[in-house]
């Protein structure tokens, strides 16, 4: 099914994001995590691939298996990195052949060691170019797009960032998934500004459970997100004690409370960045009390 139709049911939900292991030798453990999380009945699951297009073929195979073997509704990430019309058609044709109806269209991150994004094709310079191509050539697909509640690190201003988001929606984006954030006021303010700018599609907030302080700091630096000082101080205190379990417990508790507040405040659901960690996700989802 198309994700936009699933969202239309109006029930609050959780969706899950996974990243495929680089090596196929790690796939059994990865699919153990998928198997453990399948009974939580996520509305959909999304599968990323590495910067520079790494593991793209793995993404394709994994979303197909998720649908056929686990009965999940998958969404494959697709970026403009290394893009050519031939490659994008081949990827989308394979999606359609596998019965996958959903794709998240992204500009993508530059390859490792490259500071700036340099388009590989004049045809696909921006995510909006990719969205427009998919909408025109594969009209049956449901298209998700990304947004940054705290502004994309390379955007000139919050207003310009919203303008670019509007272009993606106007080009055919059906719904929006946000980058991670830790202060829910950022999400609610962003939604209000987007609605005022005429962006009316559903906006799903991305929630990241902090499992490791070092990992969280890397992600914050990478995507330009911030963390409330009190939360950061609590994580640093737990980390300084040498108790990694205490950091994870604090992260799970915070993510659970954050997700509850988002849904209570009117978010259609929450998109949980799993980090491929089943135990943390099971605790969070179990703490939300969502109807089955």
N, C-alpha and C positions, 0 to 999 in steps of 0.2 A: 504493500500500500504506500501511497504518498504520505510523507510526514505531515504536510500541511492539512491533509484530511484527518489524520490522527489527532493533531492538535485541536482541530475543530470540534472534537467531542466535548471539550470544555472541562474535562476532569483534570485536576492537577496531576503531574507526572514527574518521573525522573527519566532522563536519557543518559546514556553512558558513552564516554569517549575512550577508545583504546589506541595504543600505538603498537604496530607490529614489530616483533623482534627482528633484528637484522639477519640473524642466522636461523636457518630452518631447524637446526638442532634444538633451538629453544621453543619451537612451536608447541610441543606437547604440554609444557608448563603454561604457555600462554593460553591454550585452549582449556586447560584445567581452570584457569581464572574465568574464562568465558562461561564454562559449564557451571561454576559455583554462582555466578551472578545471573544466569538466565532465569532462575526461579523468582527473581525480584520483578520480573515483567517490565523491563524498561520499555518506554514508548518506542524508542529506536536506539540504535547503537551506531556510533561513527568511528571510522578508522582512518588514522592519519598516515602520512609517510614523511620520511626525513627531509631535512633541508637539502635543496639541490636535486630533489626527485628521488633520493635514495629510498629503497624498499617500495617503490610504486607498484611493482609487479606483485609483491607480497600483499599489499593492500587489496588488490583486485581479487587475488585468490582467497584472502581471508573473508572479505565481505560475502563472497559467493558461498563459502562454507558456513558462515554465520546464518545465512538465510536457509540453505538447504538442510544443514545438519542440526541447527539449533532453533529454527523457527523464529529467529529474530528479524526485525526490520532494519536493514543496514543502510548506512549512508557513507559513501566513499569520498574522501578528500581528493580534490584535483586542483593543481596549481598551474600558474603560467611559467614556472621555472623549467627551462629546457623544452618549452612547448613549441610544437609545430602542429599545423592542422592535421597532418597525417597521424602523429602520435596521439593527439587528443581524440581524433575519430576512433582510432584503434582501442583506446581505453574505454570510451563511451560505448562503442559497439559491444565490447566484452561485458560491460555492465548490463546492458540491455539483454544480451544473450543469456546472462545469468539470472535474469528476472529482478535485478536490483533497480529500483525506481527513483533513488535519491542520491544527489551529489552535492557536496559543499564546495562551491567555487571560490577559490582564493588566488590572490596574487602570488603568495608564497614567500618564503624567506630565502635570502641569498645562500649559495653553497658555503660550507664551512671554510673560513679563511677569507671570505669576501665580505667586505663591510657593507657595500651598497648593492641594492637589487639592480641588475643590468638585464633588461629584457632580451630574451633569445630570439624574439620574433616581433616584428612591427605589428603583426596582427593581434598579438596577445601581450600588451604592455601592462594592462591593468585588470583587476578582477572583473570590472564591468565589461571588458572586452570578452572575457571568457563566459560570463553570464549571458551576454547577448548572443554569442555563438551557440551555446547550448540551447537556449530558448528557441532560436531560429531553426536549428538543425535537428534537435531532439526534443520536440515540444511535449512529449509525453513524460519527460523527467521532471521531478520536483527539485527545485534548486534552493539550497541554503546559502547564505552569505554571512560574513563575519563583521563584527563591530567592536570597537574599543570604548568602553564607558569612560576611560580616562584619556582618550584621544590616542590615535595611532602615533607611535614615536616619530614618524617621519611627516606627519601632517603639519601644515603651516599654522593652523589654528583650529579650535573646536568647531567653528562655523564651517571651515573648509572640510573638516573630517566628516561632518554631517552631510555636506554637499556630496562628497564622494559616496557615502553610504546611500544617499538618495538615488544616485546614478545606478548603483548596483540593483536596487529595488526596481527602479524604472525600467532597467534592462531585462527584468524577468525574475528577480529574486523573490521567492515565495515566503521566506521567513529568515530571521536573523538569529545567530548564536553569538553571544558576546565572549570576549576575552575574559580571563579570570579577573576578579577584583575581591576585595575583602571588606569594603565598607558599602553596605547596601544602599546608602544614600546616593552613591555614585550611579548605581543602576537606575534607581527610580528617577533621579534627575535627568539622566540620559534619555530614558524613555519619554519623559515629559517634553524634553527639547526635540526629540525625534518626531513626536506626534505634532508638535507645533510647526515643525518643518514639513509636515505632510506625509511623513513615513508611517504608514498604517499597518504594516504586516506584523505578525507576532514576533516578539523579541525574547529569546530564551537566555536567561542569565547563566553564565559559566561559573561553576563553583569548584575550587581546588582544595582538597583536604591536604594540609601540611603534614607530611609524614617525616620529613627530614628538613632541618633548618637550612642546611647548606643547599639542598635541592631547591627549596623555596626561594632563597636569595638569588640563585642562578636564574630562575624563571622570572623573578621580579626585574632583574637587570635586563633580561632578554626582551620582555614585552613592555617594559615601561610602566608597569603597575606599581601601586604603593600599598603599604600595609599600615593599619592604625598603630600608632606608637605603643599603646598599652599592650596590644596583642604581640607585637614584635618583642617587647621587653619580657613578656611572659614566656615566649618561646626561647629567647636567649637565656633566660634563667634556667629553664628546664634543660636546655642543651648544655649549659655550663656545669650542671650537676653530673653530667656524664650519663644521664639516663635517657637513652634514645626512645624508650617506650613512653616516657613521660611527654616527650615532644609529640609523638604520634597520637597519644590520648588527648592532648590539648588540641591538636589539629582536627581530630575527628569531632570532638565536642563543639569546636567553633564552627566547623563546616555544617554540622547538623543544625545548630542554632541559626546560622546564616540562611540555610535553605528553608527552614521553617518560616522565618521572617519574610523571605522573598515570596513564598507562596501565599502567606497570610496577607501580604501587601498587594497581591494582584498579579504576580508573575504567573504565566500559564503553567510553568513547571520549572525544573532546574536541570541544567546539563552538567553532569558530574564528570570532571576529569579524573579518571580512575587511577592513573599512574600504573595500571595493570596490577593493582593491589586489591584483592577480593575482600579481605577481612575488614579493612577500613570502610569500603563501600557498603558492605553488608550492615555494618553498625550504623552508618549514616542513614541509609534507606530505611532500616528498621526503626530508627528514631523519628521518622517523619510521620508515621501513622497514616500513610496514604491509603485510600480504598484500593482493594485488589481488583 
